[in-house]
Amino acid sequence: MKVFPIPPDINKKAQLDDFQKELCLLAKKNGAENANIIKVSNIVFNQNELNCPQHEKSFYYPQVQYDKDPIQHILNKFHWAVVFSLDQQQNLKRVYEITAIIESHCFYNNFHLAVGLAAGNCRPIFCSSLYECQAMTIGKGCSFPMMARPSIEACNIDLEQLANQANFSNYHPNNYYLGMIFVD
């Protein structure tokens, strides 16, 4: 059996550019004030530890709880990401919803490797009535696996640098939430 190399698709770059623009428009259509594409290789990770009372901890906050690889190692495998900002006058849950919408859109458009990050802690948004995060309970999983996401800050991504890289000139952490979706 002969194996032939697949020739590069000369339209692929144009298709990718169009898809990236489409994702930014989708974020804005769903309530984001700004949305831009960034290169993952330029993301600045910091080593700041987030403080969080024990009763507010979740699987994704204050630190993402993956045993095998640090989250930075996983995220650096991607090449680009969509970053969006949302005015804090809107409900924080909206960041999680926009992130899920974009992830889903990526999947259904054959970009199956899409990982979304939201803002803040998912626990008070989805599980405030529960005694503890179900994903941290042995033998149980997340109660909201289609919506809950790690936060950008829990992944040690510098929010100010991220906003700067995305050209969000009016960003201030007290006024805007950030969300992002890594796509490849």
Secondary structure, 3 states (H helix, E strand, C coil): CCCCCCCCCCCHHHHHHHHHHHHHHHHHHCCCCEEEEEEHHHCCECCCCCCCCHHHCECCECCCCCCCCCHHHHHCCCCEEEEEEEECCCCCHHHHHHHHHHHHHHHHCCCCCEEEEECCCCHHHHCCCCCCCHHHCCCCCCCCCCCCCCECHHHCECHHHHHHHCCCCCCCCCCEEEEEEEEC
